[in-house]
């Protein structure tokens, strides 16, 4: 068996599309699109024997373009996109499927999986980051629904990881950021998911500290069925700066939104019943700019965080959003998965948009502004991490989970074949 049947080389008609992701382009030696685990193993062997850097791509949404690599091998898992119902709500999903495809496939069965909120995000990358989305307070992270995974190791073995089979690997996959092998399929426990009240409430941006504190207080007593994201947008052209709250309520009591209507002066509201598949939207990253993205997980929206957000947002040119956590997310023991920051009540994300020709000094200045927020947190989330500095990667995992991840890395990938990621060095 050779790679020829599923390889795309420079000069092939598909090459330009195959080397492009939402995060940019690269110039790989070859893009491989395996159709099963055996071809994934062959792809890994090709990279190792050729001493070529290896990139693994599910949906290609990583902000640092980890799913691409210059002068190396890209393993594009998009051909592994099946969604199979196994009975009892269990679902087998190919790692190259997108969450939009998964949601649409499960909708006729009244089922859903807590996932991200973007249709084109890949199952493989988001799951191994943890998975924060609109059902996170009701059903936890994506990894909290994971029952098992099929993994191709650096040695070319195909293994099944679960609570009972290779539990060290299974633990590491749930938040370990893709360091341990190529996951080709996941087995999830799906949950009954009906219609969701979804939409936006827009506020007059007159008292930012009051708005932030009011949102946090309202979410402290909100039911698990309600998840929200407060987005602070800068002014762009003719569009003024503003604050918009995205709400996703899977419960039966519409009155749970009343406290959120009272946190500021409401300018408009657009909320409707939707299916979970309709709630997931596509990503439209701004073109012609260089995004500088940072995030932090915080245990409370206290005075220090409010002041830091106000300072960063006040400098203009950046989006800041706060995503509510808690609920089922926080009821999982921190040692249960490699994602350990279960005490967090919110995820705060900031994105500054610089010119494409921005200097290193300008990028560092943007990151310095972000750190006024980041210093308020207990750690970071891989799904919105736009930097792979040693400091930022260290913030992904507390000391004990990091120690366990290093042990798993030494057991499953001692030569660090899988290093184009937020790397755990063996």
C-alpha positions in Angstrom: 0.0 0.0 0.0 1.3 3.5 -0.9 0.1 7.0 -0.3 -0.5 7.7 -4.0 -4.2 6.9 -3.9 -4.9 9.7 -1.4 -2.1 12.2 -1.9 -2.3 15.7 -3.2 1.0 17.2 -4.4 2.1 20.7 -5.5 0.9 21.2 -9.1 -2.2 19.0 -8.6 -5.4 20.8 -9.4 -6.6 20.4 -5.7 -3.4 21.5 -4.1 -4.2 25.2 -3.6 -7.5 24.4 -1.9 -5.9 21.6 0.1 -3.2 23.8 1.5 -5.6 26.5 2.6 -7.4 26.7 6.0 -9.4 29.5 7.6 -6.2 30.5 9.3 -4.1 30.8 6.1 -2.1 28.9 3.6 1.1 26.9 3.7 3.4 25.0 1.3 3.4 21.4 2.4 5.3 18.7 0.4 2.1 16.7 0.3 -1.4 16.8 1.6 -2.8 13.4 2.5 -6.5 12.6 2.8 -6.7 9.2 4.3 -10.0 7.3 4.2 -9.5 4.9 7.1 -7.2 4.2 10.1 -4.8 2.1 8.0 -4.2 5.0 5.6 -3.7 7.3 8.6 -1.0 4.9 9.9 0.6 5.0 6.5 0.5 8.8 6.4 2.3 8.9 9.8 4.9 6.4 8.6 5.5 8.5 5.5 6.3 11.6 7.5 8.5 9.7 10.0 10.5 7.9 7.4 10.9 11.1 5.3 11.9 13.0 8.5 9.3 15.6 7.6 7.2 17.7 10.0 3.7 16.5 10.4 0.5 18.5 10.7 -2.9 16.9 11.5 -6.0 18.7 10.4 -9.6 18.2 11.3 -11.5 21.4 10.5 -8.5 23.7 10.2 -9.7 26.4 12.5 -6.7 26.6 14.8 -5.6 30.3 15.0 -2.0 29.4 14.7 -2.7 27.2 11.6 -1.5 24.0 13.3 -3.3 22.1 10.6 -0.9 23.3 8.0 2.9 23.1 7.7 5.5 24.3 5.2 7.8 21.7 3.7 6.1 18.9 5.6 3.1 16.4 5.5 -0.4 17.5 6.2 -2.8 14.7 7.2 -6.3 16.0 6.3 -8.9 14.0 8.1 -11.9 15.4 6.2 -12.5 12.1 4.6 -13.3 10.6 8.0 -16.6 12.3 8.5 -19.1 9.6 9.2 -21.8 9.9 11.9 -23.2 6.5 13.1 -25.8 5.9 15.7 -24.9 2.9 17.8 -28.0 2.6 20.0 -28.8 4.0 23.5 -27.8 7.5 22.4 -24.2 6.4 21.6 -22.8 8.0 18.5 -19.6 7.2 16.6 -18.3 10.3 14.8 -15.3 10.5 12.4 -12.6 13.0 13.5 -12.9 14.9 10.2 -16.6 15.6 10.5 -17.7 19.2 11.2 -20.0 20.0 14.1 -22.6 21.4 11.7 -22.7 18.0 10.0 -22.9 16.2 13.3 -25.8 18.4 14.5 -27.7 18.0 11.3 -27.3 14.2 11.4 -28.5 13.9 14.9 -31.4 16.4 14.7 -33.9 14.0 13.2 -33.3 11.7 16.2 -33.9 14.4 18.8 -30.2 14.2 19.9 -27.3 16.5 20.2 -23.7 16.6 21.6 -22.4 19.6 23.5 -19.9 21.0 21.0 -18.6 24.3 19.7 -20.8 27.0 18.2 -19.4 27.1 14.7 -20.7 24.7 11.9 -17.3 24.3 10.1 -15.2 23.6 13.2 -13.8 20.0 13.1 -14.7 17.4 15.7 -11.1 16.3 16.2 -9.6 19.6 17.2 -12.4 21.0 19.3 -12.9 17.7 21.2 -9.2 17.5 22.2 -9.2 21.1 23.3 -12.2 20.4 25.6 -15.1 21.8 23.7 -17.0 24.9 24.9 -20.3 25.8 23.3 -24.0 26.6 23.8 -24.7 23.4 25.8 -21.7 23.7 28.1 -23.8 24.6 31.2 -26.4 21.9 30.5 -24.2 19.0 29.4 -20.6 20.1 30.1 -17.7 20.2 27.8 -17.6 18.0 24.6 -15.1 15.7 26.4 -17.6 15.1 29.2 -19.8 13.2 26.7 -16.8 11.2 25.3 -17.0 7.5 25.9 -14.1 6.2 23.8 -11.7 7.1 20.9 -10.0 5.3 18.1 -6.4 6.4 17.9 -3.5 5.8 15.5 -0.3 6.1 17.5 3.1 7.3 16.3 4.1 3.6 16.1 1.3 3.0 13.6 -0.9 1.0 16.0 -4.6 1.5 16.0 -5.9 1.4 19.6 -9.1 2.1 21.4 -9.0 4.4 24.4 -11.7 4.5 27.0 -12.2 4.4 30.8 -11.3 0.7 30.7 -8.9 0.5 27.7 -5.7 2.5 27.9 -7.2 4.9 30.5 -4.0 7.0 30.6 -4.4 7.8 26.9 -8.2 8.4 27.3 -7.6 10.8 30.1 -4.9 12.7 28.1 -7.1 12.9 25.0 -9.7 14.9 26.9 -8.0 18.3 27.0 -4.5 17.3 25.9 -4.6 19.3 22.7 -3.7 16.6 20.2 -0.3 15.5 21.5 -0.7 11.8 21.7 -1.8 10.4 18.3 -4.2 10.9 15.5 -7.8 10.3 16.7 -9.7 8.9 13.8 -13.1 8.4 15.5 -14.9 9.4 18.7 -17.7 7.6 20.5 -20.0 10.0 22.3 -23.0 9.8 24.6 -25.5 12.1 22.9 -28.2 13.8 24.9 -31.9 14.6 24.1 -31.9 18.1 22.6 -35.0 19.8 21.4 -35.6 23.4 20.3 -33.5 26.2 21.7 -34.5 29.8 22.3 -31.6 31.5 20.6 -30.7 35.1 19.6 -29.5 38.4 20.8 -30.2 41.2 23.2 -28.4 44.5 22.3 -27.7 47.1 25.0 -26.7 50.8 25.0 -23.1 50.9 26.0 -23.4 53.5 28.7 -21.9 51.9 31.9 -19.6 49.0 31.0 -18.7 48.0 34.6 -22.4 47.9 35.5 -23.2 45.8 32.4 -20.4 43.3 33.2 -21.3 42.9 36.8 -25.1 42.7 36.1 -24.4 39.9 33.5 -22.3 37.9 35.9 -24.8 38.3 38.8 -27.7 37.2 36.5 -25.8 34.1 35.4 -24.9 33.0 38.9 -28.6 32.2 39.5 -29.4 31.1 35.9 -30.5 27.5 35.3 -28.2 25.1 33.6 -30.3 25.3 30.4 -29.3 28.9 29.9 -25.9 29.7 28.4 -24.9 33.3 27.3 -22.0 35.2 25.7 -21.6 38.9 26.2 -19.8 40.5 23.2 -18.3 43.9 23.3 -17.7 45.2 19.7 -15.5 48.1 18.8 -16.8 50.7 16.3 -16.1 49.8 12.6 -16.7 52.4 9.9 -20.4 53.5 10.2 -21.1 50.9 12.9 -20.9 52.3 16.5 -19.3 50.4 19.4 -21.9 48.3 21.2 -22.7 45.4 23.5 -24.6 42.3 22.4 -25.7 39.4 24.5 -26.1 36.0 22.7 -28.5 33.7 24.6 -29.1 30.0 24.2 -31.9 28.6 26.4 -32.8 24.9 26.1 -35.3 25.0 29.0 -39.1 25.5 29.1 -39.2 28.7 31.2 -38.9 31.8 29.0 -38.8 34.1 32.1 -35.2 33.1 32.8 -34.2 35.8 30.3 -35.9 38.6 32.4 -32.9 39.2 34.7 -30.7 39.7 31.6 -33.1 42.3 30.2 -32.6 44.3 33.3 -28.8 44.6 33.3 -28.7 47.6 30.9 -30.7 49.7 28.5 -32.0 47.3 25.8 -31.9 48.7 22.3 -33.2 45.6 20.5 -33.9 42.0 20.9 -34.1 39.2 18.4 -34.7 35.8 19.9 -36.5 32.8 18.3 -37.0 29.1 18.6 -34.4 27.2 16.6 -33.1 23.7 16.3 -29.6 23.0 17.7 -28.3 22.6 14.2 -29.6 26.1 13.3 -28.0 27.6 16.4 -24.5 26.7 15.1 -23.3 29.4 12.8 -20.3 29.8 10.5 -17.2 31.7 11.1 -16.5 34.9 9.1 -13.0 36.0 10.2 -12.2 39.6 9.1 -10.1 39.7 6.0 -7.0 41.7 5.4 -6.0 41.9 9.1 -3.8 40.1 11.5 -5.8 38.9 14.5 -4.0 38.8 17.9 -6.2 36.5 20.1 -5.9 35.8 23.8 -8.2 34.1 26.4 -8.4 33.4 30.1 -10.6 31.4 32.4 -11.8 33.3 35.4 -13.4 32.2 38.7 -15.4 35.4 39.1 -16.2 38.6 37.3 -14.9 40.8 40.1 -13.7 44.4 40.3 -10.2 43.5 39.0 -11.5 41.7 35.9 -14.1 44.4 35.2 -11.4 47.1 35.4 -9.1 45.1 33.1 -11.8 44.5 30.5 -12.8 48.1 30.5 -9.1 49.2 30.1 -8.5 46.8 27.2 -11.7 47.5 25.4 -11.3 51.2 25.9 -8.1 51.2 23.8 -10.3 50.4 20.8 -9.8 48.1 17.8 -10.6 44.9 19.7 -13.5 42.5 20.4 -13.9 41.2 23.9 -16.4 38.5 24.8 -17.3 36.7 28.0 -18.8 33.2 27.8 -20.7 31.9 30.8 -19.6 28.6 32.3 -20.6 26.9 35.6 -23.5 24.4 35.7 -22.6 20.9 34.5 -19.2 22.2 33.3 -18.2 22.8 37.0 -19.6 19.6 38.5 -16.9 17.5 36.9 -14.0 16.8 39.2 -10.9 18.7 38.0 -8.8 15.5 38.0 -11.2 13.6 35.8 -9.9 15.0 32.5 -6.8 16.8 31.3 -8.9 20.0 31.1 -8.7 20.8 34.8 -10.0 24.4 35.2 -13.5 23.4 36.4 -13.8 26.2 38.9 -14.0 28.8 36.1 -17.2 30.8 35.9 -16.4 32.5 32.6 -14.1 32.4 29.6 -12.9 35.8 28.5 -11.6 36.2 25.0 -10.1 39.2 23.3 -9.1 39.7 19.7 -7.2 42.7 18.4 -7.0 43.3 14.6 -3.7 44.6 13.3 -2.6 45.4 9.8 -1.1 42.4 7.9 2.3 44.1 7.9 2.2 44.8 11.7 5.6 44.8 13.3 6.7 42.5 16.1 6.5 45.5 18.4 2.9 46.2 17.5 2.0 42.5 18.0 3.7 42.5 21.4 1.9 45.8 22.3 -1.5 44.2 21.5 -0.6 41.1 23.6 0.5 43.4 26.5 -3.0 45.0 26.5 -4.5 41.5 26.6 -2.4 40.6 29.6 -4.2 43.1 31.7 -7.1 40.7 31.3 -5.1 37.5 31.3 -3.5 38.3 34.7 -7.0 38.0 36.3 -7.4 34.3 35.3 -6.6 30.9 36.5 -5.6 29.4 33.1 -6.3 29.4 29.4 -8.4 27.4 27.0 -6.7 25.8 23.9 -9.7 26.5 21.7 -9.1 30.2 21.7 -5.4 30.4 22.3 -3.6 32.5 19.7 -0.1 32.2 21.0 2.2 29.2 21.7 4.8 30.9 23.9 6.1 28.8 26.7 4.2 31.0 29.2 0.8 30.7 27.4 1.1 26.9 26.8 2.1 26.4 30.5 -1.2 28.1 31.5 -3.2 25.4 29.7 -2.7 22.9 32.5 -1.9 23.1 36.2 1.1 21.3 37.5 -0.4 17.9 38.3 -2.3 17.5 35.0 0.8 18.6 33.2 2.9 15.9 35.0 0.3 13.3 33.9 0.3 14.6 30.3 4.1 14.3 30.2 3.9 10.7 31.4 1.3 10.0 28.7 3.4 11.7 26.1 6.5 9.6 27.0 4.4 6.4 26.8 2.5 7.2 23.5 4.7 9.6 21.6 8.3 9.6 23.0 9.8 11.1 19.9 7.3 14.0 19.8 6.1 13.1 16.3 2.9 15.0 17.1 4.4 18.4 18.0 2.5 20.9 15.8 0.2 21.7 18.6 0.3 23.3 22.0 3.1 20.9 22.7 3.7 18.7 25.7 7.4 17.9 25.5 8.2 14.3 26.5 
